[in-house]
Amino acid sequence: MPTALRWLLYPIVVVGGLAAIVLAVMAVILSLAYPNLPSLEILTDYRPKIPLRVYTADGYLIGEFGEERRAVVSIQDVPAIMKQAILAAEDERFYQHGGVDTLGILRALYANLVGGGKRQGASTITQQVAKNFFLSSEKTYTRKLYEALLSFKIEHNLSKDQIFELYINQIFLGQRAYGFAAAAQTYFGKPLADLTIAEAAMLAGLPKAPSSDNPIAKPKRARLRQQYVLRRMNELGFITDEQQQAALNQALVIKRDSSETPIHAEYVSEMARQIAAERFPEDVYTRGLRVFTTILKDDQEAAYSSLRRGVMDYDRRHGYRGAEAYVDVEGIKSEQDEALEELLQDFHDAEDLHPAIVLQADSKKIRAYRRGGEIVTIDGEGLKVAARMIDDKAPANKRLRRGAIIRIQNDDKDAWRIVQLPEVEGAFLAADPRDGAIRALIGGFDYNRNKFNHTTQAWRQPGSSFKPFIYSAALERGFTPASIINDEPISFPATVTGSQAWEPKNYDGKYEGPMRIRRALARSKNMVSIRLLQASGVRFVQDYVTRFGFDAEKHPPYLTMALGAGSVTPWQLVAGYAVFANGGYRVRPYIVSQIQDDRKQVLAQAAPTTAGDERLRAIDPRNAFLMDSMLRDVTIYGTGARASATLKRRDLAGKTGTTNDHVDAWFCGYQQTVVGCSWIGYDQPKNLGKGETGGSAALPAWIGYMGKVLRDVPESFLPTPDGIVSVAVPDRGKGPALELFYKENAPAEVESVAPADESLAPVD
């Protein structure tokens, strides 16, 4: 053989031999490693960690709890634009390769050799599935080998769509969101089906660096990645030039608080979470439990907006308190300095009360930086409320100057105005009096600021809102709505009270002498309530109020009980007023109706008590009827007259409540289909201010709620029970007036049976 030929064949033989050796070694590795690869059962029987989710009774999501936010979707439910965006960003040849993209590996290998290290990967979607389910994220050749082997096995056992579906549901995308459906809700507050091209491209760009480069943590870097994905989508023919440009021009609205849901029901969600965790403590946050509450979306939103408006109106009446805080703006170079955004990080939006940093302030206008880079100008009417805090004479620690943190709100005319976070708290609770199902629950003004649930946890004095239960006990003792009680000052020496002398007063300081108890309740006369309690027997009444669900030990047997000096929660008051609304039955409020597993199998079901079952009878139906009649007079002629006047209805009943020194303000009342309770007060009890009674501070929120939920509900009244008659009786020399009685307690001259749909006005 010629020498030249030998030198030519020699390297070929050497290379061929080395290749054969490599192939042999690879064959041995494959023969040993492939059978020992992990089972794919975790993929074929996919059971992801699905968070606990809480829903309204009408199916709206209001809360989600778990380390991983995840919403599993089938590949058929993923819109084409989302699939295309993922393929463009991660694996354009996914439907062509067999699990490992050889061209991609060669490209990455070249880049790594030239770069002098392991800098670039070429993982396919299949390889990412293998890594996410079975392997660590370390960048070693051994791990990559196992990843490739697993990818071949996965491709051999699963279809492309099955692999793609696993990827779409499993991949981590930042902000505790796993899977693209969860990410769509987390970042944009919408389902996958509603995503735009721009939004889909933003999400598709997240797998590369989900924790650091998401639109919440690093919006600019996320934007650059989105632009890359859109360019690749265009190059691959998924979108046109026009669609690419439109997507680039679209301003994305990112949810800054990823815990937000469209419905304001954080207190409800937390209650539901606690109930589910108590029932299923082992895996409550990972097995995909679905908790259905009793609240209704429209009712909840009506309660939220009404209470919020009531609290804000109260706060506005008591003046502007000045800057919320101050930040150091010495190093700020311009109005678009990125440091301004960092300075706002510790101040969160409270719905539409946005924090802003004052950049410039004078008597004419304020310029302020709002989160996101917007510079707002407040002047004219928007500045009026804070005018005295701009003056140089304002307290130094409250004056509005450069660096002050203020709250701003957009008004009805799309102009900015200065507002403030209220210091006062509020609560609202509404239920169906027929079975106790909670229809709306607002535990405080802002859950993110104060997680204390005032509807269930706040024990407060009920004030005059407790009087109806005193009056109901008096009816049980033989009093009638026509009974005459003296409204005159009364005093008790220390020898009677056992501690110190007591000289109670009417809330308005006025006394009217002898009067019917019907009028006394409508006018909330303290002297009459005290005398009624004294005549009925305090220990009898203490035991009697337990029929409504109140705790006897929370209402000591003293005459102060007549003024609501005991302790109640809004939850208890709603249950108590429901007895009057439903004709005398005690129903127990409840907020969770059903708990399901991830396959919608019912694991737990509420068994509510329902009015009409005589075993639940709390008071005589005639007692309930008379109390309903008197409580309707409160809303027509008495301290709550604003209710009927505003809503133009005569089937509303309720009672205002104002405690001693104006510490708590209440209004509790009902229409036959819904009972509600509104409260306003400070967490650290203090005077609400002159004139801040239940009728002025708490009633507006109740009216706002009832006005919305009763809009299409016709008037209705309790049917007249057997044994009720109406009699014309004299009234202080002004001629006869009709009054209701138990038949056995009625005066001799019976006029007629009282109609169920008329209220009997107290005679002046």
Buried (B, 14 or more C-beta within 10 A) or exposed (E): EEEEEEEEEEEEEEEEEEEEEEEEEEEEEEEEBEEEBBEBEEBEEBEBBBBBBBBBBEEBBBBBBBEBBBBBBEBEEBBEBBBBBBBBBBBBEBEEBEBBBEEBBEEBEEEBEEEEEEEBBBBBBBBBBBBBBBBEEEEEEEBBBBBBBBBBBBBEEBEBBBBBBBBBBBBBBBBBBBBBBBBBBBBBBBBBEEBBBBBBBBBBBBBEBBEEBBBBBBBEBBBEBBBBBBBBBBEEEBBEEEBBEBBBEBEBEBBEEBBBBEBBBBBBBBBBBEBBBEBBEEEBBBBBBBBBBBBBBBBBBBBBBBBBEBBBBBBEEEEBBBBBEBBEBEEBEEBEBEEBBEBBEEBBBBBEBBBBBBBEBEEEBBBBBBBEEEBBBBBEEBBEBBEBBBEEEBEEEBBBBBBBBBBBBEEEEEBBBBBBBBBBBBBBBBBBBBBBBBBBBBBBBBBBEEEBBBBBBBEBBBBBBBBBBBBBBBBBBEBBBBBBBBBEEBEBEEEEEEEEEBEBEBBEEEBBEEBBBBBBBBBBBBBBBBBBBBEBBBEBBBBBBBBBBBBBEBBEBBBBBBBBBBBBBBBBBBBBBBBBBBBBBBBEBBBBBBBBBBEEEEBBEBEBBBBEEEEBBBBBBBBBBBBBBBBBBBBBBBBBBBBBEBBEBBBBBBBBBBBBEBBBBBBBBBBBBBBBBBBBBEEEEEEBBEEBBBBBBBBBBBBBBBBBBBEEBEEEBBEBBEBBBBBBBEBEEEEEBBBBBBEEBBBEEEBEBBEBEEBBBBBE
